[in-house]
Amino acid sequence: MTNTDDFFKCSLFLEDKPLINNFSFNQKEILYQGEKHNKSSFAVIDVEYKCRLKLSEQFDATLPTIIIPSRNGIKLLEFTLNNLMHHSIQKICNIMVVDDRSTDEYSQILDDKKDISYLRCDNQKGFNFSMLCNIAAYVVYKNNSKEIILWNNDLWIEKKEYLEILIAKHRQDKSKISGTKLLYPLRSFNGNIEDSQNIKQHFPNMKDGKWRGTVQFGGASWAHFPGTPLNLSPMHYKRFSQSNSALVNCDKGETFVTGALQLIELEWFIKNGGLNPSLSKNFQDVDLCL
């Protein structure tokens, strides 16, 4: 490669494509190759994204847009959307579901929810969180909105006022990226989905449920793991600590905010090329913040 800068921005932002209900584009991605990190080599591939958009008739450009990537998780998505609607979040935010190649018929739960926009994204390579969020951000930008909120499909809200406070502080401080403390839920969803998909796989010592109600993200921290190519790895500060910790219940600057909930100034996001398309599964949120 002669110019890596070309590959670290989403090409959709550079091409300024016209927005229609059906659109497609190619994105260059760098693939890491090589058995050892000190003998690295790279390949560049073109990935074609084919997109279909159904924008809500109630879309309001003055409101932030919540972007929810999802794939074949119709029951979990329905629970999350019902949680948002129950707290009337659709009155303070636009809501957009980004469907990543699902075989589930999302129309089953979206047809009766007129406040929700739907964006279908297909590609031949596979999952890429960066591109799902970038494409949705581009759609929102083309509709003259000013802010996006990256939102995990298993993220549930406790009180509407918490989100209202976050949005107000973000605007007041003229922040580029803002986030908040996140807690593990006190109750489970439909047979312990968050247990089986998140906790049990990565934290087997937490199977007894002691993690419930504790901190999931309390800010940014960094740790060194011997034997890995990273000198420092990003970590969630105070993970599994008590929710009333004074060290996380405060307004502070951070080196990064988790992509599970990121409120982002859209003009800045577009100008800087969005999330790195070559980081498809890990550390996109940290990369953007740094």
C-alpha positions as CSV (number, residue, x, y, z in Angstrom):
1,M,0.0,0.0,0.0
2,T,1.2,3.5,-0.8
3,N,-1.5,5.6,1.0
4,T,-3.1,4.0,4.0
5,D,-5.2,7.2,4.6
6,D,-7.4,6.2,1.7
7,F,-8.5,3.1,3.5
8,F,-9.2,4.4,6.9
9,K,-12.3,6.4,5.9
10,C,-15.7,5.1,4.8
11,S,-15.9,5.6,1.0
12,L,-19.6,6.4,1.3
13,F,-18.7,9.7,2.9
14,L,-16.1,10.5,0.3
15,E,-18.3,9.8,-2.7
16,D,-21.3,11.9,-1.5
17,K,-23.8,9.5,-3.2
18,P,-27.4,10.6,-3.7
19,L,-29.7,9.1,-1.2
20,I,-32.5,6.9,-2.6
21,N,-34.6,4.1,-1.2
22,N,-32.3,1.5,-2.7
23,F,-28.5,2.3,-3.1
24,S,-25.2,0.4,-3.2
25,F,-21.5,1.2,-3.0
26,N,-18.1,-0.4,-2.6
27,Q,-16.0,0.0,0.5
28,K,-12.3,-0.8,0.7
29,E,-11.3,-2.8,3.7
30,I,-7.8,-3.8,4.9
31,L,-7.5,-7.5,5.9
32,Y,-4.7,-8.4,8.4
33,Q,-2.7,-11.4,7.3
34,G,0.3,-13.2,8.8
35,E,0.8,-15.6,11.6
36,K,2.7,-13.3,14.0
37,H,2.2,-9.6,14.7
38,N,5.8,-8.8,14.0
39,K,5.6,-10.3,10.5
40,S,2.5,-8.5,9.4
41,S,1.1,-8.2,5.9
42,F,-2.1,-6.7,4.6
43,A,-4.5,-7.2,1.7
44,V,-7.1,-4.7,0.5
45,I,-10.5,-5.9,-0.7
46,D,-13.6,-4.3,-2.1
47,V,-16.9,-5.1,-0.3
48,E,-20.1,-4.3,-2.0
49,Y,-22.9,-3.1,0.2
50,K,-26.5,-3.2,-1.1
51,C,-29.0,-1.1,1.0
52,R,-32.7,-0.7,1.2
53,L,-34.2,2.2,3.2
54,K,-37.7,2.9,4.6
55,L,-37.6,6.2,6.5
56,S,-40.2,6.8,9.1
57,E,-42.8,9.4,8.1
58,Q,-42.3,10.9,11.6
59,F,-38.6,11.4,11.1
60,D,-37.6,14.8,12.7
61,A,-34.2,16.2,11.7
62,T,-34.1,18.3,14.9
63,L,-33.9,15.1,17.1
64,P,-30.9,12.8,17.6
65,T,-31.3,9.4,15.8
66,I,-30.8,6.2,17.7
67,I,-29.1,3.6,15.5
68,I,-29.7,-0.1,16.4
69,P,-27.8,-2.7,14.4
70,S,-29.5,-6.2,14.6
71,R,-29.2,-9.6,13.0
72,N,-31.7,-12.5,13.5
73,G,-32.6,-11.3,16.9
74,I,-36.3,-10.5,16.4
75,K,-37.5,-11.3,19.9
76,L,-34.7,-9.3,21.6
77,L,-35.2,-6.4,19.1
78,E,-38.9,-6.4,19.8
79,F,-38.2,-6.3,23.6
80,T,-35.7,-3.4,23.2
81,L,-38.1,-1.4,20.9
82,N,-41.0,-1.9,23.2
83,N,-38.8,-0.7,26.1
84,L,-38.0,2.5,24.1
85,M,-41.6,3.1,23.1
86,H,-42.8,2.4,26.7
87,H,-40.6,5.3,27.9
88,S,-41.7,7.5,24.9
89,I,-38.2,7.8,23.6
90,Q,-39.6,8.2,20.1
91,K,-40.7,11.7,21.2
92,I,-37.2,12.9,21.9
93,C,-35.2,10.7,19.3
94,N,-35.7,9.2,15.9
95,I,-35.2,5.4,16.0
96,M,-33.6,3.4,13.2
97,V,-33.2,-0.3,13.0
98,V,-30.2,-1.5,10.8
99,D,-30.9,-5.0,9.6
100,D,-27.6,-6.9,9.0
101,R,-28.6,-9.7,6.4
102,S,-31.2,-11.2,8.7
103,T,-33.3,-14.2,7.6
104,D,-35.9,-13.2,10.3
105,E,-38.8,-11.2,8.9
106,Y,-38.4,-8.0,10.8
107,S,-41.6,-6.7,9.2
108,Q,-43.4,-8.8,11.8
109,I,-42.5,-6.3,14.5
110,L,-41.8,-3.1,12.5
111,D,-45.0,-2.8,10.4
112,D,-47.0,-1.6,13.3
113,K,-44.3,0.7,14.6
114,K,-44.7,3.8,12.4
115,D,-42.1,5.8,14.4
116,I,-39.2,3.5,13.5
117,S,-37.1,3.7,10.3
118,Y,-35.8,0.5,8.7
119,L,-32.4,0.1,6.9
120,R,-31.5,-3.2,5.4
121,C,-27.8,-3.8,4.6
122,D,-26.5,-6.8,2.6
123,N,-22.9,-7.6,1.7
124,Q,-20.9,-10.7,0.5
125,K,-18.2,-10.5,3.3
126,G,-20.1,-10.7,6.6
127,F,-20.6,-8.7,9.8
128,N,-19.1,-5.3,10.0
129,F,-20.3,-3.1,12.9
130,S,-18.4,-0.1,11.5
131,M,-20.2,-0.2,8.2
132,L,-23.7,-0.8,9.6
133,C,-23.3,2.4,11.7
134,N,-21.6,4.4,9.0
135,I,-24.4,3.6,6.4
136,A,-27.1,4.6,8.9
137,A,-25.1,7.8,9.8
138,Y,-25.0,8.7,6.2
139,V,-28.7,8.2,5.8
140,V,-29.4,10.4,8.8
141,Y,-26.9,13.0,7.6
142,K,-28.5,13.2,4.2
143,N,-31.8,13.9,6.1
144,N,-30.2,16.9,7.8
145,S,-30.0,15.5,11.3
146,K,-27.2,16.7,13.6
147,E,-26.6,13.9,16.1
148,I,-26.6,10.1,16.1
149,I,-26.7,7.7,19.1
150,L,-25.1,4.3,18.6
151,W,-27.3,1.9,20.6
152,N,-26.8,-1.8,21.3
153,N,-29.8,-4.0,20.5
154,D,-29.7,-5.3,24.1
155,L,-29.6,-1.8,25.7
156,W,-32.7,-0.9,27.7
157,I,-33.6,2.4,29.3
158,E,-34.6,2.9,32.9
159,K,-35.9,6.5,32.8
160,K,-36.5,8.9,29.9
161,E,-35.0,11.7,31.9
162,Y,-31.6,10.0,32.0
163,L,-31.3,10.2,28.2
164,E,-32.7,13.7,28.2
165,I,-30.0,14.8,30.6
166,L,-27.3,13.1,28.5
167,I,-28.5,14.9,25.3
168,A,-28.7,18.3,27.1
169,K,-25.2,18.0,28.6
170,H,-23.8,16.8,25.3
171,R,-25.1,19.9,23.6
172,Q,-24.2,22.3,26.4
173,D,-20.6,21.1,26.5
174,K,-20.4,21.0,22.7
175,S,-19.0,17.5,23.0
176,K,-18.1,15.4,20.0
177,I,-18.8,12.1,21.7
178,S,-20.7,11.5,24.9
179,G,-21.7,8.5,26.9
180,T,-23.0,7.4,30.3
181,K,-22.5,4.7,32.9
182,L,-24.2,1.4,31.9
183,L,-25.4,-1.2,34.3
184,Y,-26.1,-4.9,33.8
185,P,-29.9,-5.5,34.0
186,L,-31.5,-6.7,37.2
187,R,-33.9,-8.9,35.4
188,S,-33.4,-11.2,32.4
189,F,-35.0,-11.3,29.0
190,N,-36.8,-14.3,27.7
191,G,-34.8,-17.2,29.1
192,N,-31.7,-15.3,30.1
193,I,-30.6,-14.1,26.7
194,E,-28.1,-11.8,28.1
195,D,-26.8,-14.7,30.3
196,S,-26.2,-17.1,27.4
197,Q,-25.0,-14.6,24.8
198,N,-22.9,-12.2,26.9
199,I,-22.1,-13.2,30.5
200,K,-21.7,-17.0,30.5
201,Q,-19.4,-17.1,27.6
202,H,-17.0,-14.5,28.8
203,F,-17.4,-14.4,32.6
204,P,-18.2,-17.9,33.8
205,N,-17.6,-16.9,37.4
206,M,-20.7,-14.6,37.1
207,K,-23.2,-17.4,36.3
208,D,-24.7,-17.2,39.8
209,G,-26.1,-13.8,39.0
210,K,-24.0,-11.6,41.2
211,W,-23.2,-9.4,38.2
212,R,-26.9,-8.2,38.0
213,G,-27.2,-4.5,38.7
214,T,-23.5,-3.9,38.7
215,V,-21.5,-1.6,36.4
216,Q,-21.1,-2.7,32.8
217,F,-19.3,0.4,31.7
218,G,-18.1,3.1,34.1
219,G,-15.6,4.9,32.0
220,A,-12.3,4.1,30.2
221,S,-9.3,2.2,31.6
222,W,-6.3,0.5,30.1
223,A,-4.5,-2.7,31.1
224,H,-1.5,-4.7,29.9
225,F,-1.9,-8.4,29.1
226,P,1.5,-10.2,28.8
227,G,1.9,-12.3,25.6
228,T,-0.4,-10.1,23.5
229,P,0.7,-7.7,20.7
230,L,-1.0,-4.8,22.5
231,N,1.0,-2.8,25.0
232,L,-2.3,-1.5,26.5
233,S,-5.8,-2.9,25.9
234,P,-8.9,-0.8,26.5
235,M,-11.1,-2.0,29.4
236,H,-14.4,-1.0,31.0
237,Y,-13.6,0.8,34.2
238,K,-15.1,-0.6,37.4
239,R,-16.8,-3.5,35.6
240,F,-18.9,-5.6,38.0
241,S,-18.5,-3.0,40.8
242,Q,-21.4,-1.7,42.7
243,S,-23.7,0.8,40.8
244,N,-23.3,3.5,43.5
245,S,-19.6,3.8,43.1
246,A,-18.6,7.5,43.3
247,L,-15.8,6.9,40.8
248,V,-18.3,6.3,38.0
249,N,-21.2,8.5,39.2
250,C,-19.6,11.7,38.1
251,D,-19.2,13.9,35.1
252,K,-15.7,13.5,33.6
253,G,-13.7,13.4,30.4
254,E,-12.7,9.9,29.1
255,T,-10.2,8.6,26.5
256,F,-13.1,6.5,25.0
257,V,-16.8,5.8,25.4
258,T,-18.2,2.4,24.7
259,G,-20.0,1.9,21.4
260,A,-22.9,0.3,23.2
261,L,-24.1,3.9,23.8
262,Q,-22.4,6.8,22.0
263,L,-24.0,10.1,21.4
264,I,-22.0,11.7,18.5
265,E,-22.0,15.0,16.7
266,L,-22.8,13.9,13.1
267,E,-20.9,16.6,11.2
268,W,-17.7,15.7,13.0
269,F,-18.3,12.0,12.5
270,I,-18.8,12.4,8.8
271,K,-15.8,14.8,8.4
272,N,-13.5,12.3,10.1
273,G,-14.6,9.4,8.0
274,G,-16.8,7.6,10.5
275,L,-15.9,4.3,12.1
276,N,-12.9,2.5,10.6
277,P,-14.3,-0.1,8.1
278,S,-11.2,-2.3,8.6
279,L,-12.1,-2.7,12.3
280,S,-15.1,-4.8,11.8
281,K,-15.5,-6.5,15.2
282,N,-13.4,-4.9,17.9
283,F,-12.2,-1.5,19.1
284,Q,-14.0,0.7,16.6
285,D,-15.5,2.8,19.4
286,V,-12.0,3.3,21.0
287,D,-10.4,4.1,17.6
288,L,-13.0,6.7,16.9
289,C,-12.7,8.4,20.3
290,L,-8.9,8.4,20.2
